[in-house]
Amino acid sequence: MARTVEDFLSRRTRLLILDARASIEVAPVVAKMMAKELNQNRKWVKVQP
């Protein structure tokens, strides 16, 4: 299971490797979705790259 946004974007979907600009755009949305699933708070969302 992915525990960080970077892990999700680079290893699970390969988006970071294939299109870095697109991954930067979607990272905040991914962080919010992951925070909900992982029961994390806003602080966690802000520290994700």
Rosetta blueprint (number, residue, H / E / L):
1 M L
2 A L
3 R L
4 T L
5 V H
6 E H
7 D H
8 F H
9 L H
10 S H
11 R H
12 R H
13 T L
14 R L
15 L H
16 L H
17 I H
18 L H
19 D L
20 A H
21 R H
22 A H
23 S H
24 I H
25 E H
26 V H
27 A H
28 P H
29 V H
30 V H
31 A H
32 K H
33 M H
34 M H
35 A H
36 K H
37 E H
38 L H
39 N L
40 Q L
41 N L
42 R H
43 K H
44 W H
45 V H
46 K H
47 V H
48 Q L
49 P L
